[in-house]
């Protein structure tokens, strides 16, 4: 190599086939994405998708309706983007994959907002006609549907945004009414009085899905119930002690429960302070394991255990308030002691105070032992607390006292009961306890179990001649569904196995009414299909408001009934029932969503996709509704995702300041960055997001975009006439086609299994390792410098053309905007990449033997590249073309692999000499590549003024004295072509 490079006689840059493209390096996504959205709208992309996909098997992702009451948050963005990944990829896999967005519009949150507006204006809701109030709720929901629609579209979520479904549309309200009437006609709907989760702030029952648990500090008390009837004489005059964290429920006590496998004893107080509630001589029956704790709480300084006790020997006790002056005989009944399998000796006393009106276990105990309660003089579940959590007027001592005030803070009920307990001499200890307690997920106020008349759908009532129940049907249906991830099956199975009857009524105004009539003075539901049809028809034309404009006489008249004989039910349906019916008015009624599912021998599938909390929400209610009316699940596949946390794994909170708003991410970086984050994350677990995490995705995106840009630039010199048949291509090109064939199988499987993080991993590895750092790196010289006629150059361009098409379509479901931009840059007359399917990569391109050979070649190349990196670091060379290393190969299989190849071309050096002996001791080696050592050396000759290769051949062509023979031939062809033009 000479120290000087001669000044070229001409500027060769114009003769090089350097990349040229209008696809910019800087994405400018926040500005570019809205332009593409506008283009999709103008070209009617959604309608074109429906035309192109028509006739294919259907894959319907049925939208779980978000609630229409505010701007979208990052959880919404995760959910909607994930849905769009499914819809777009299934379309490109060859399905008719239609997406119709929907909204949940009824219910308490919207009512709450309207009531807040009323209160701010000094207006009373009760003074407003219910139909007028409902219209205001409808207008509020319509406003937020429009806002959310635009925010979802900005995420590149493609769907029928002009014709979404909404639970408040008239046809939906009519169908929801038909569904509840169907339950009524099959005797699954009934009115009962059971304890349900009740919000005294919102004044309505809540479903399990509307309850969340927060820490609460409660008063705790230890109370003695005097034993009145026993067959063990030693127990006469003793008391059973209970412990509770809800003192306000003591007035509703009707029994005490014990555990049959717990050891109990009779204990006597032998030493205590004189002012103690627990007195010397008192005798208590307690669980042995808990006795010491009880006496410690009661400040008893000494006690003795008298004997073992079998609780079955205790038949009756007395209520602590029995016989008190002013009680007016209210508690003059016996309190039985009954076995229950839910009683433990982990905390308390080993005995559980049982108030059938204020707990599910308590109620079930009442039902199981109803005959005993009748004998004790308590045949009915008591009603003690009103809707605002105040004691009813007939409750002695406590009438009007509230458990919670209007804001959900503790009222005076607990303190009033504790004072009366102390006054009655029934209290032996009190304390405070922090524990997890149910709260409303809307008002955040604590809840209470309250016995109240409600409408239920029975879980265990036989439904047909086979005697199966709704619970049995649902459990069977679960097994027919594909759950992604698989753990979802166990989660929902456990919930269905253990859930009580479904409470479907709410005491509010904004919703679909439980559109039934009950014969006066009875619980008999009117079953008349003529009345039902009249109700549904009115709802179709007037909406559910039709139920509230009069007394319902027009509906009854349709069946020849008199209004004075029936009560019209004005309770509304739980919103989970509404959303559980969406399959009935969206999937089954819309022609563009109707399917013939695999359960019916058809080719179509329906997917539900929501957060994991919907196992107790939408997945749950949809399953029960469909099983109750159709005998099967409404879905074939259920996919669930986790929640979004901040970078530290904390829940997002405005007060903490760690909220990531999707609108801000889009404004700063673009929606494709959010889409990339969703795809690359493990959605089966909780996801994390924050500024630093987003930076990594911006960088990942930049590298991916630059690779696509380089392909587009190279293809700027490619025409159809340049295409080379696979059989005429060099090995390196055929190896890349082999990789495409491998990837085609893997990508399709990843998309079919909804494994988008694998899609990103596969693409990232292929683009960076196989293409950018290997194939493109090697072929840049041929692409830029080879003659126009070069088969190597044309073969490379042919492979890049094939690769671009594959990569652009593979990435399209994820980077919806970027893939479209790249596609239009390559094919300016094209409609959209999103109208394409994944390309069919010929299986014949797969050549495992060739791949094995190139794996060995790449191992050798890695050692050479490593040696050159050291030379660069030591500044002994600048570019790798200045080198001509010596490669020592003692591994016969590696020597065989590189036979016939220009290894210098593969390693991007100006020359390489191969030796078959062991290299010098100080030669460069890699521990994981045995049998290869490299000694660096400088290339000899002159530097080519065009390709920068160093070669003794530079100047051998007198017509082009400063370039290599290869470059001279390229220049000769270039000059001839230009002259001919």
Steps between C-alpha positions, in 0.01 A plus 500: 500500500635849418488789742349730239175480314506663162242766439234346275468633151124524541227502767393139524220559749245540221594154371424325829161344565465662841167474682241754391154536653251762611432294814652730762744395769320713757154353540314809624223265611295762692462695174498213249249274671203740476569532126476122461183493708349755266606294201338186644182696557499647149574165335243328723748241620251330732250449216777372272608253766147365515492463121842333477435258788146409396442128467783391726444312829412755766706589803301745711659680790196612693576826676460509876331837538696769685298735716405830338588746774844656443817524295685178432794403721803279441303188593250581225790549257648160589164330458401661170846463342513134599160450340620673184806273486265201507260638239766614252711186532205264465399687185851458362491131593205462266189555712213741462601680817244767578510728802196691622574722800247528778421703810344430838271792572265425788560494870607681810814693390301703247210546741750617758637766266153634421412501871822694573393758244160517667652548844726776370191681371302438818270273305331189648506187285174379652325810365593417142283261296687173454478515120656848499778381729564202273525728197771701673688178572469400135636835380794471740588154364466615138747781563766267636446240229596766247808601701620144553430407138751760377756400763475133404527579129818700568656173624450359146226269620305406185134414528146602418520829688202642312274217615607386845273326745391660827305347785273807503396474134133419464559164332745403774261600778225299331720191477621534859134507605433189290791323670378566855148406394644173370640428847160580645320268259734211591450558875864590554410855610356541845454767765649417836624661816869433555796690635681668214791741477339838546633854459325735738660793319378393156188337647513189284612140502836426339626199309819318596677667208423844641670431831862570589681452830681772693641525849252615764525539877202343674378475858518146636306362794487181705143430613353234727177319417355336815435126464134429567451143386763229535519130576831553681420623850847650546419755231200650676571865573793509256515699176613440145732781392501635146729753333400732216643789297150630424336586832208662318384152387440375857135619501447267201660196667290186482753219563855400594709267281778266612754274328454127545875434486599768753589417861299709750519541875315654794709775661459695822633848581695477827666841511413835335492869585187613678399739221534231235211400275613140551433422867654248738282191495379547140506178304551497122499233232791566260715325243806371685738642242358852546423512874826671599447771238145563617604538864785729401258724309263495798783594745443183699814440706422140599264228384456126520379238257224295657420234240460402135182617333314359201299787351236252386410477872398869489156531348397862554638832619338837559558815302700754709211751472232254602282630779648851511268780602380675189571205271128433479558127457688551170776254595286258698598198293745214540843514330597151381859372489556329163787328317655669194798398288621859454583548869871487587718560805740735319359812668219602732353253745420194289133604490355715219222746564237431234277775358312346203417841358861616483717224359500229236621225735256619763212487254595152377510378859150639548370321189668172597352503853175682430297256708719574803448874456125452479512309830701785653241757393699656212345359182600796280828666408483831686502840331686733731678758281341732242650605161693790656648260761285632785312264729132471420261681736384173657846409632505582876779724634662556160230630266651761263863430591709462185780257423645747243421862426432647155872508420572146612658597835417303815169603648382456860363146476809314622552724802130487590499119496822478702365739764180300531701177517704637790184624669347151466810340653558295186833657395825346623750682271531739209779601261595634158608300197648593161380260234404472134139604459269515196450842339314624196738540208314816401428702813787330691264486799492189723216257441277293720316176453134588522192286479280655235247381242686449173462316172718195454585250229524155653829315461386158621142462378446219244436655159369219283405135491864401547510688828813702428537835672644832387810430706545158336447642153754775560761261640458273198518794259828620653667178386401563137683835492866570421638714785805719432692467725383157616484612864183693411304174495577418863431859603150519357420139594564579866280807480209313340530210744474723806280789395155553656185565299542793262361827637378684189295785646610854583299771671597776258351678198746488209485157345279236345212412733427150617206507264263265679168528681423323829151406607402717795547346842713214365844431354345358182659642183259550210601267218333613179687512170249754367591742780869432448473570128320829565773610741781411257326672211459820701862491608610460136328825402507706821783350700470375856353839597173349381485304826497814711252726321191335649375213718551237231133454422565494124733203537261306720217573261688316225438182699152592618610577858389779734754741645336494843587130532876541458799692633743639244864442603704819470835365618763515228733222395855473624725646225690172495181340374486770231851431380447126539230531233721666236536171314123499459461844343839537329627158392163342431317797347764663278550330163867602496562317829290187462706184516467127467723398786708189533261371768242483220741345253587830334832666421448818699629611839406764756754648740445706815805698616520708818699549818532215745249666734228414251501137609269632768349763269417485131631149428302379799169676433515419126558132581207482743266697275575289194493169688171596661332586170693300238665222697858582401778758523476800264871476417755252367817674621553721804823699523589700809764760570641649818487854636737787420740609775772762512868422447541398864205264491273737692138571424457827314358787700454869431599580856831314458553660160590178320213493251596442137231647276474346152414842358837634621695204361333548162572872506869443580585178316206371300246221535728245334730521802209407725406219262858370506498509881176300511624241251841452662365467855380184671133591516418189705657676799482859621679738264729788592537833324675828565744748343805272511312199368359710218850618411608141439206447266575822315853369442374157394262669260778719358715197415209317344403805294857549378515139382176545306631830363820336377301232319283764336808696400664197342180413315509844343732336245287189444253420227297192416735433209785450748337206677713189529364146530582331828697229328730760345577675827824475701498295817481802727170611344362150522595493868297819561204344318541196725476732802184657355346156458586416862363830620179463304411191704602660829328833433173340400502279807583797725215703353262203515580452869475875573865504610592849386812526713633203305414678175710797613783275621508306172492815290754682711743209483454458125534870419799565721693172500418341165451811289663818628805349670553219249329484162464872429848564638649248260296596196539878522814481283328302226186712519685831483792414275429197277424551129143540385512148358631337819301189593615541859362853513170406334464193722551712809240750380256218428545364853467846655176550303362172634625578849350848505158367404516237773626738769254776411203265525630318809543829683176659371266378778736652757650813343186584308608851399866426423422191292249701299746783445769256386258310276389816322862606460568168322170479313367855451192379313405241763186532711632384838728240654208415728309354206776242452540155648827365630702393193514133412867409541575180301590212729744389230723794594580327824840331480620372835828369359578840353407666829733267691785593267436873542484460875860379482599781263355753744704347783819556303388850408438582865862427589628713211267786593616480861863528394423801279318675786821489703695643207252786474511564874881517481467733198715270288223501238204723430263302277504122479589530128850610605559150638599168349520265800639149513247243620631176650245219470574168668133393513439290190122561496553876505756476218250298300227757569695794356629307200417679176399825676667837484554526876639852461167606355315333789727668758507835310877512466713564195656157527531189716760223505399158634747281684423149619747500788457616859539877530765672709455510878421872491247466217141613565259231617145469633444246776173376351638450147761225503742445216509860372773757569566827323811712450430848374690644205469800272377458146757553226447719195325825430164622626230497235363851446149362451449203734787573746623143479877469526635286216813450288262500204418870531621669180521184293233636263662798321159650416420523873841526669385562859250217554493121521417291192154432648436872537643568156245263347223664703609843372516375145141373519390817674651721231347293221158514661522876548615549142210288373257705705 
